[in-house]
Amino acid sequence: MTSPITMAFQPIVDINDGWRPYAYEALLRGQNGESASEILASIPAADMLAFDATCRRCAIEMAGFLGLKSRLSVNISAEVVSNYRYGLHATLRDARELGWSASRIIFEITEHAPIRKPNLLARWIRAARNRGITVALDDVGIGHANLANLLLLRPGMIKLARELIVGIDRDRSRQAIVKGMVEAAEAFRCPTVAEGVETQQEFIQLNNLGIRLMQGYYIARPAIAELVVPQEIHAAVRTRTPPYPGTGRDRRASLWL
Ligand SMILES: [Ca+2]
């Protein structure tokens, strides 16, 4: 039997706006402390789409209960976006039912496999944007989330993969790639989020490269059923000594990790 689930919330802060939480990303956790990987491993493949949609509904419900005032960022796989029963539509129906404005949801699209119908996905993203919904491309810079997809899909936000961020302060190649991506995203007015920022040195380098939206252990760890508030974030950054442990993510769990 699957154990009951809960959500952890990790802020994405705007460092040019007093470290105000721009959004909180909802991350899957078990009620008994299980990781996202453990929970996902216990879900039969045939139930995965339904479970995925349930996670988004749970995230919205909890965000409302916790009084989240900014945006809520939820994960959705590229393959499921257009699925009427379990995709973007389903989550928008849930949001309406729960009294949560669609304009306060960010859909983080993850690509675990090549997108089979990229033009269809691009149309979906356009339609979502016309309704005031932000669609972000997650894990940009690795795997299938590449520059070609960025050009075709024209997301409303990009999230740079942790693999590009780690040690960026010591690696000129990473700096050059991230600089190019930030400039490309700016060209079509698409904000860039650096995720997995874990050290002060990475933070400073990313700031120098013009990134203002950041997420990661250096800013705040995910908190289960809790919203870390800006004052706590400031205090934490003042007192912590980087570096922090890595997230040890795997591909299967990256949807809700
Ligand atoms: Ca994500």
Residues whose N, C-alpha, C, O or C-beta is under 5 A from the ligand:
A	BS01	CA	N75 E108 D138 S254 L255
